[in-house]
Amino acid sequence: MTDDISRPLARAPRGFVDHRARDLAAEREILSRVSAVYERYGFEAFDTGALEYADALGKFLPDADRPNEGVFALQDDDEQWMALRYDLTAPLARFVAQSWETLPKPFRRYAFGTVWRNEKPGPGRFREFTQCDADTVGSARPEADAEIIAMAAEGLGAAGLAQGDYVLKINNRKLLNGLLVRAGVTTEGQKLAVLRAVDKLDRLGPDGVRYLLGEGRKDESGAFTKGAGLSTSAADAVLAFTAAGRADRTETLDLLANVIGGSAEGDEGLAELSRIDQALTGLGVGADQAIFDPSVVRGLEYYTGAVFEAELLLRSLDEKGQPIRFGSVGGGGRYDDLVARFTGEPVPATGFSFGVSRLASALRAAGQDLGRQTRGPVVVIVFSPDDMPAYFALVAELRAAGIAAEVYLGSSGMKAQMKYADRRLSPAAIILGGDEILAGTVTIKDLDLGRALSTGVTDNAAWRAERPGQQTLPRAELIPALRRILEA
Amino acid sequence: MTDDISRPLARAPRGFVDHRARDLAAEREILSRVSAVYERYGFEAFDTGALEYADALGKFLPDADRPNEGVFALQDDDEQWMALRYDLTAPLARFVAQSWETLPKPFRRYAFGTVWRNEKPGPGRFREFTQCDADTVGSARPEADAEIIAMAAEGLGAAGLAQGDYVLKINNRKLLNGLLVRAGVTTEGQKLAVLRAVDKLDRLGPDGVRYLLGEGRKDESGAFTKGAGLSTSAADAVLAFTAAGRADRTETLDLLANVIGGSAEGDEGLAELSRIDQALTGLGVGADQAIFDPSVVRGLEYYTGAVFEAELLLRSLDEKGQPIRFGSVGGGGRYDDLVARFTGEPVPATGFSFGVSRLASALRAAGQDLGRQTRGPVVVIVFSPDDMPAYFALVAELRAAGIAAEVYLGSSGMKAQMKYADRRLSPAAIILGGDEILAGTVTIKDLDLGRALSTGVTDNAAWRAERPGQQTLPRAELIPALRRILEA
């Protein structure tokens, strides 16, 4: 390679990250634990490809203000537009529309898959991430929603969240729709503006949202956001509705009946929530795990009935001692129109989705670091390249005993080799010099002990003189000795 | 949704496939078994994102005739070109160039990841598939190649291939290079033409390849392929070289010394193979698992030293009774220049890669169907929607006992429910009618038994009258009875 060739800069595209062993171990552990729960609920694994035709993805993008934007799109040889999937639901709808006749019905599937969003990246905001979805397609029963909610709760628990660290909050789009119809709101645009205003309750509080429901709101910077244009009494009704959530599911239902009662759609929504409540109770899911909360909106336009959100309740502190609120780790709801986009025939469906690395971070904050078991191999130090076959026979013996091990294969001296073993978080280094090979012995350096001592000892020289944790043993005693170190 | 809206067609892009539970279970099992082996060898999990800047991927595409083609490319907001990765090696080289200072050296990683090739799809030829790669970056030692080869062999065995079903074939680019230099070949173009000719040995045999090494070859259709332009004696030497492989590694090395002996590069290649042989022997990898085969070329331009290929030896028959030869399931080699593309500094590296679904198909053909354990849940039949809470309490009990179970959530009658349970390959259906709820009993229909009987019984009516495998039990005996069915 000559110097006059211009070299590419080594960097990943913005918003894309490389994943190291610790994170991958945590994600794999979540996959394994959550899959076991989902399969126990009768859901089968199913996944689609990364690319879909753009028309099949549709304009159901998360951000309703930018339809047809937000995806990574490219043209195929035949000039058809394709795009990387931005969620796992749109490809499922495509598959179901294509294969409906051949599927068991209802079709219950779950998936772990990468999704891509062509959005502006930021801290903790990536353009590529892994989602875990579960969906029941072909059941209009509210019990199907209840199953998904119960399963989501059990899955989060299996992943490592303690009871009380999370809660599933449930609402139904039909309630707010019924309320709005009674208040004389008829256009989809106005309904959407109300949904968007309610979605800001967390950030702006009821007073801020009241402006957004009415004429509009000017923020601190002086920027004006147009409101939904509701009358004062209609805005009051919406705010009373969103505040009707109680710790007890039955109490919330009673309260809601008073607030929204009277419209056919609202009554339908209430009846659905009541059946969800009964199924949850049958499944043993109490109010400590799942409550009704009318302030839950969920941004996606495509929801048609029940919506739910998994909220993390655990509080932790950041580096500056400030409390971090994790908020939502996932959500979902009923989307009865998504398959109809293709076929014209409505197919009832409901699902739940969570972000895998978001859950992994939350677990870490909760003291459940699923990646912590990632450690390095036992490292066999290289003294003389001539003894390589002896080193390899040794690592083969350790591996056959189930112990991760490797011969150091760089070209550096003793010091660099020990540093390497330390950086890999190796439990031990093994020294097999010429003398030891002749004598049938082996020397083990206990690196865990070394690391532990070095943090508590100030007189490094004295510590080094004692050579703590270094022992020379007959070869036959090597594996038991290593096991003692690994199990310590 | 009104009818005047034009509906998108529900189809996946060409060359992209949807993955059902059975295939996903097989791939997940391979991931789990192979990861365990690779981690025992001291390799850590590491993965990059799907998209890379196109200049970082370079023009090392598998098909050397089409540099800069064969990838799915798109422009970012800032007009930089990005592309979906076509393998896992180019992104690794980018990461290493970017992070070299902070990495443990050598850096030993493995990855399971999706790759994309924008090529013409065909039967068994997809545009998206999963690869498993392992690489050691930062070691020039031939022993690093030997470790990768031994690990590849052990990984294939752990995945389910029996000894004798596969063999690792090893060669070294330096041997043929040395031979060609001695024969007066100096240009890279001519060397590449020789490599391409040798790569066709399998298909054309030595006589066909002799034409391609010389003036050129006219095929049956009359189409002419230009040759490498070697003299007759040089072509003979190349063919003698490729035929020097023997069952014994030492014998092959001796033979090769005679055929290519004399050039510095050839001698270097031989010395490397000899050290690989010794390390493999130290690791306990005999000639039944790894041999030297000078006819192995590997298509990728970027290999600089040892190359290796995992060949499946198992023979199976297709539907027409014709023998299927699986051929190569994976391969790899030494690529010392890939990181230097970015940094100008050569970083020695070696790796092995296999196609996960290709291995899964091979395992299936060898009678090792890793996906076979995929079965459906126990299905609780719905008689009366009023009893839903009782049904849900029952499935909750089964799930808590570790038995996959679900309440049927469609809206159809008894017959459709039994058909559903059958299609899901459910082991049993449970009938919990009003009478049974009152009596504290439950009825189990053993669907496995039903399926077994139905295939052996001609008089279907008589079989149905006997209602085989249906029993009514006290509720407390349900779980033990289901376990007996599941374990049968």
HADDOCK unambig.tbl for C-alpha pairs under 7 A between the chains (distance, minus, plus):
assign (segid A and resid 1 and name CA) (segid B and resid 344 and name CA) 6.90 0.50 0.50
assign (segid A and resid 7 and name CA) (segid B and resid 341 and name CA) 6.20 0.50 0.50
assign (segid A and resid 7 and name CA) (segid B and resid 342 and name CA) 5.34 0.50 0.50
assign (segid A and resid 8 and name CA) (segid B and resid 55 and name CA) 5.90 0.50 0.50
assign (segid A and resid 8 and name CA) (segid B and resid 56 and name CA) 5.96 0.50 0.50
assign (segid A and resid 8 and name CA) (segid B and resid 342 and name CA) 5.54 0.50 0.50
assign (segid A and resid 9 and name CA) (segid B and resid 342 and name CA) 6.24 0.50 0.50
assign (segid A and resid 10 and name CA) (segid B and resid 56 and name CA) 6.59 0.50 0.50
assign (segid A and resid 10 and name CA) (segid B and resid 94 and name CA) 5.17 0.50 0.50
assign (segid A and resid 10 and name CA) (segid B and resid 95 and name CA) 6.99 0.50 0.50
assign (segid A and resid 10 and name CA) (segid B and resid 97 and name CA) 6.09 0.50 0.50
assign (segid A and resid 10 and name CA) (segid B and resid 98 and name CA) 5.29 0.50 0.50
assign (segid A and resid 10 and name CA) (segid B and resid 342 and name CA) 6.12 0.50 0.50
assign (segid A and resid 11 and name CA) (segid B and resid 94 and name CA) 6.77 0.50 0.50
assign (segid A and resid 11 and name CA) (segid B and resid 98 and name CA) 6.50 0.50 0.50
assign (segid A and resid 12 and name CA) (segid B and resid 52 and name CA) 5.84 0.50 0.50
assign (segid A and resid 12 and name CA) (segid B and resid 53 and name CA) 6.79 0.50 0.50
assign (segid A and resid 13 and name CA) (segid B and resid 52 and name CA) 5.98 0.50 0.50
assign (segid A and resid 13 and name CA) (segid B and resid 53 and name CA) 6.18 0.50 0.50
assign (segid A and resid 16 and name CA) (segid B and resid 49 and name CA) 5.85 0.50 0.50
assign (segid A and resid 17 and name CA) (segid B and resid 48 and name CA) 6.59 0.50 0.50
assign (segid A and resid 17 and name CA) (segid B and resid 49 and name CA) 6.15 0.50 0.50
assign (segid A and resid 18 and name CA) (segid B and resid 47 and name CA) 5.94 0.50 0.50
assign (segid A and resid 18 and name CA) (segid B and resid 48 and name CA) 4.31 0.50 0.50
assign (segid A and resid 18 and name CA) (segid B and resid 49 and name CA) 6.18 0.50 0.50
assign (segid A and resid 19 and name CA) (segid B and resid 46 and name CA) 5.71 0.50 0.50
assign (segid A and resid 19 and name CA) (segid B and resid 47 and name CA) 5.10 0.50 0.50
assign (segid A and resid 19 and name CA) (segid B and resid 48 and name CA) 5.99 0.50 0.50
assign (segid A and resid 20 and name CA) (segid B and resid 45 and name CA) 6.59 0.50 0.50
assign (segid A and resid 20 and name CA) (segid B and resid 46 and name CA) 4.89 0.50 0.50
assign (segid A and resid 20 and name CA) (segid B and resid 47 and name CA) 6.79 0.50 0.50
assign (segid A and resid 21 and name CA) (segid B and resid 44 and name CA) 5.87 0.50 0.50
assign (segid A and resid 21 and name CA) (segid B and resid 45 and name CA) 4.64 0.50 0.50
assign (segid A and resid 21 and name CA) (segid B and resid 46 and name CA) 5.55 0.50 0.50
assign (segid A and resid 24 and name CA) (segid B and resid 45 and name CA) 6.76 0.50 0.50
assign (segid A and resid 39 and name CA) (segid B and resid 404 and name CA) 6.30 0.50 0.50
assign (segid A and resid 40 and name CA) (segid B and resid 399 and name CA) 5.87 0.50 0.50
assign (segid A and resid 40 and name CA) (segid B and resid 402 and name CA) 6.89 0.50 0.50
assign (segid A and resid 40 and name CA) (segid B and resid 403 and name CA) 6.19 0.50 0.50
assign (segid A and resid 40 and name CA) (segid B and resid 404 and name CA) 3.66 0.50 0.50
assign (segid A and resid 40 and name CA) (segid B and resid 405 and name CA) 6.07 0.50 0.50
assign (segid A and resid 41 and name CA) (segid B and resid 404 and name CA) 5.71 0.50 0.50
assign (segid A and resid 41 and name CA) (segid B and resid 405 and name CA) 5.61 0.50 0.50
assign (segid A and resid 41 and name CA) (segid B and resid 406 and name CA) 5.83 0.50 0.50
assign (segid A and resid 42 and name CA) (segid B and resid 376 and name CA) 6.53 0.50 0.50
assign (segid A and resid 42 and name CA) (segid B and resid 377 and name CA) 4.94 0.50 0.50
assign (segid A and resid 42 and name CA) (segid B and resid 404 and name CA) 5.74 0.50 0.50
assign (segid A and resid 42 and name CA) (segid B and resid 405 and name CA) 5.58 0.50 0.50
assign (segid A and resid 42 and name CA) (segid B and resid 406 and name CA) 5.62 0.50 0.50
assign (segid A and resid 44 and name CA) (segid B and resid 21 and name CA) 5.88 0.50 0.50
assign (segid A and resid 45 and name CA) (segid B and resid 20 and name CA) 6.58 0.50 0.50
assign (segid A and resid 45 and name CA) (segid B and resid 21 and name CA) 4.63 0.50 0.50
assign (segid A and resid 45 and name CA) (segid B and resid 24 and name CA) 6.78 0.50 0.50
assign (segid A and resid 46 and name CA) (segid B and resid 19 and name CA) 5.71 0.50 0.50
assign (segid A and resid 46 and name CA) (segid B and resid 20 and name CA) 4.89 0.50 0.50
assign (segid A and resid 46 and name CA) (segid B and resid 21 and name CA) 5.55 0.50 0.50
assign (segid A and resid 47 and name CA) (segid B and resid 18 and name CA) 5.94 0.50 0.50
assign (segid A and resid 47 and name CA) (segid B and resid 19 and name CA) 5.11 0.50 0.50
assign (segid A and resid 47 and name CA) (segid B and resid 20 and name CA) 6.78 0.50 0.50
assign (segid A and resid 48 and name CA) (segid B and resid 17 and name CA) 6.60 0.50 0.50
assign (segid A and resid 48 and name CA) (segid B and resid 18 and name CA) 4.32 0.50 0.50
assign (segid A and resid 48 and name CA) (segid B and resid 19 and name CA) 5.99 0.50 0.50
assign (segid A and resid 49 and name CA) (segid B and resid 16 and name CA) 5.83 0.50 0.50
assign (segid A and resid 49 and name CA) (segid B and resid 17 and name CA) 6.15 0.50 0.50
assign (segid A and resid 49 and name CA) (segid B and resid 18 and name CA) 6.18 0.50 0.50
assign (segid A and resid 52 and name CA) (segid B and resid 12 and name CA) 5.83 0.50 0.50
assign (segid A and resid 52 and name CA) (segid B and resid 13 and name CA) 5.97 0.50 0.50
assign (segid A and resid 53 and name CA) (segid B and resid 12 and name CA) 6.77 0.50 0.50
assign (segid A and resid 53 and name CA) (segid B and resid 13 and name CA) 6.16 0.50 0.50
assign (segid A and resid 55 and name CA) (segid B and resid 8 and name CA) 5.89 0.50 0.50
assign (segid A and resid 56 and name CA) (segid B and resid 8 and name CA) 5.96 0.50 0.50
assign (segid A and resid 56 and name CA) (segid B and resid 10 and name CA) 6.55 0.50 0.50
assign (segid A and resid 74 and name CA) (segid B and resid 74 and name CA) 5.69 0.50 0.50
assign (segid A and resid 94 and name CA) (segid B and resid 10 and name CA) 5.17 0.50 0.50
assign (segid A and resid 94 and name CA) (segid B and resid 11 and name CA) 6.76 0.50 0.50
assign (segid A and resid 95 and name CA) (segid B and resid 10 and name CA) 6.99 0.50 0.50
assign (segid A and resid 97 and name CA) (segid B and resid 10 and name CA) 6.09 0.50 0.50
assign (segid A and resid 98 and name CA) (segid B and resid 10 and name CA) 5.29 0.50 0.50
assign (segid A and resid 98 and name CA) (segid B and resid 11 and name CA) 6.50 0.50 0.50
assign (segid A and resid 104 and name CA) (segid B and resid 420 and name CA) 5.83 0.50 0.50
assign (segid A and resid 104 and name CA) (segid B and resid 423 and name CA) 6.23 0.50 0.50
assign (segid A and resid 104 and name CA) (segid B and resid 424 and name CA) 6.86 0.50 0.50
assign (segid A and resid 105 and name CA) (segid B and resid 410 and name CA) 6.73 0.50 0.50
assign (segid A and resid 105 and name CA) (segid B and resid 420 and name CA) 6.73 0.50 0.50
assign (segid A and resid 106 and name CA) (segid B and resid 409 and name CA) 6.79 0.50 0.50
assign (segid A and resid 106 and name CA) (segid B and resid 410 and name CA) 5.71 0.50 0.50
assign (segid A and resid 138 and name CA) (segid B and resid 410 and name CA) 6.64 0.50 0.50
assign (segid A and resid 139 and name CA) (segid B and resid 409 and name CA) 5.85 0.50 0.50
assign (segid A and resid 139 and name CA) (segid B and resid 410 and name CA) 5.08 0.50 0.50
assign (segid A and resid 141 and name CA) (segid B and resid 409 and name CA) 6.68 0.50 0.50
assign (segid A and resid 144 and name CA) (segid B and resid 409 and name CA) 6.49 0.50 0.50
assign (segid A and resid 278 and name CA) (segid B and resid 389 and name CA) 6.28 0.50 0.50
assign (segid A and resid 279 and name CA) (segid B and resid 388 and name CA) 6.92 0.50 0.50
assign (segid A and resid 279 and name CA) (segid B and resid 389 and name CA) 5.39 0.50 0.50
assign (segid A and resid 279 and name CA) (segid B and resid 392 and name CA) 6.39 0.50 0.50
assign (segid A and resid 282 and name CA) (segid B and resid 389 and name CA) 4.67 0.50 0.50
assign (segid A and resid 282 and name CA) (segid B and resid 390 and name CA) 6.55 0.50 0.50
assign (segid A and resid 282 and name CA) (segid B and resid 392 and name CA) 5.12 0.50 0.50
assign (segid A and resid 282 and name CA) (segid B and resid 393 and name CA) 4.64 0.50 0.50
assign (segid A and resid 283 and name CA) (segid B and resid 392 and name CA) 5.32 0.50 0.50
assign (segid A and resid 283 and name CA) (segid B and resid 393 and name CA) 5.24 0.50 0.50
assign (segid A and resid 283 and name CA) (segid B and resid 396 and name CA) 5.34 0.50 0.50
assign (segid A and resid 341 and name CA) (segid B and resid 7 and name CA) 6.21 0.50 0.50
assign (segid A and resid 342 and name CA) (segid B and resid 7 and name CA) 5.36 0.50 0.50
assign (segid A and resid 342 and name CA) (segid B and resid 8 and name CA) 5.55 0.50 0.50
assign (segid A and resid 342 and name CA) (segid B and resid 9 and name CA) 6.24 0.50 0.50
assign (segid A and resid 342 and name CA) (segid B and resid 10 and name CA) 6.13 0.50 0.50
assign (segid A and resid 344 and name CA) (segid B and resid 1 and name CA) 6.91 0.50 0.50
assign (segid A and resid 376 and name CA) (segid B and resid 42 and name CA) 6.55 0.50 0.50
assign (segid A and resid 377 and name CA) (segid B and resid 42 and name CA) 4.92 0.50 0.50
assign (segid A and resid 388 and name CA) (segid B and resid 279 and name CA) 6.91 0.50 0.50
assign (segid A and resid 389 and name CA) (segid B and resid 278 and name CA) 6.29 0.50 0.50
assign (segid A and resid 389 and name CA) (segid B and resid 279 and name CA) 5.37 0.50 0.50
assign (segid A and resid 389 and name CA) (segid B and resid 282 and name CA) 4.66 0.50 0.50
assign (segid A and resid 390 and name CA) (segid B and resid 282 and name CA) 6.54 0.50 0.50
assign (segid A and resid 392 and name CA) (segid B and resid 279 and name CA) 6.38 0.50 0.50
assign (segid A and resid 392 and name CA) (segid B and resid 282 and name CA) 5.12 0.50 0.50
assign (segid A and resid 392 and name CA) (segid B and resid 283 and name CA) 5.32 0.50 0.50
assign (segid A and resid 393 and name CA) (segid B and resid 282 and name CA) 4.64 0.50 0.50
assign (segid A and resid 393 and name CA) (segid B and resid 283 and name CA) 5.23 0.50 0.50
assign (segid A and resid 396 and name CA) (segid B and resid 283 and name CA) 5.35 0.50 0.50
assign (segid A and resid 399 and name CA) (segid B and resid 40 and name CA) 5.85 0.50 0.50
assign (segid A and resid 402 and name CA) (segid B and resid 40 and name CA) 6.87 0.50 0.50
assign (segid A and resid 403 and name CA) (segid B and resid 40 and name CA) 6.18 0.50 0.50
assign (segid A and resid 404 and name CA) (segid B and resid 39 and name CA) 6.29 0.50 0.50
assign (segid A and resid 404 and name CA) (segid B and resid 40 and name CA) 3.66 0.50 0.50
assign (segid A and resid 404 and name CA) (segid B and resid 41 and name CA) 5.70 0.50 0.50
assign (segid A and resid 404 and name CA) (segid B and resid 42 and name CA) 5.72 0.50 0.50
assign (segid A and resid 405 and name CA) (segid B and resid 40 and name CA) 6.07 0.50 0.50
assign (segid A and resid 405 and name CA) (segid B and resid 41 and name CA) 5.60 0.50 0.50
assign (segid A and resid 405 and name CA) (segid B and resid 42 and name CA) 5.56 0.50 0.50
assign (segid A and resid 406 and name CA) (segid B and resid 41 and name CA) 5.81 0.50 0.50
assign (segid A and resid 406 and name CA) (segid B and resid 42 and name CA) 5.60 0.50 0.50
assign (segid A and resid 409 and name CA) (segid B and resid 106 and name CA) 6.78 0.50 0.50
assign (segid A and resid 409 and name CA) (segid B and resid 139 and name CA) 5.84 0.50 0.50
assign (segid A and resid 409 and name CA) (segid B and resid 141 and name CA) 6.67 0.50 0.50
assign (segid A and resid 409 and name CA) (segid B and resid 144 and name CA) 6.48 0.50 0.50
assign (segid A and resid 410 and name CA) (segid B and resid 105 and name CA) 6.74 0.50 0.50
assign (segid A and resid 410 and name CA) (segid B and resid 106 and name CA) 5.69 0.50 0.50
assign (segid A and resid 410 and name CA) (segid B and resid 138 and name CA) 6.64 0.50 0.50
assign (segid A and resid 410 and name CA) (segid B and resid 139 and name CA) 5.06 0.50 0.50
assign (segid A and resid 420 and name CA) (segid B and resid 104 and name CA) 5.85 0.50 0.50
assign (segid A and resid 420 and name CA) (segid B and resid 105 and name CA) 6.75 0.50 0.50
assign (segid A and resid 423 and name CA) (segid B and resid 104 and name CA) 6.26 0.50 0.50
assign (segid A and resid 424 and name CA) (segid B and resid 104 and name CA) 6.86 0.50 0.50
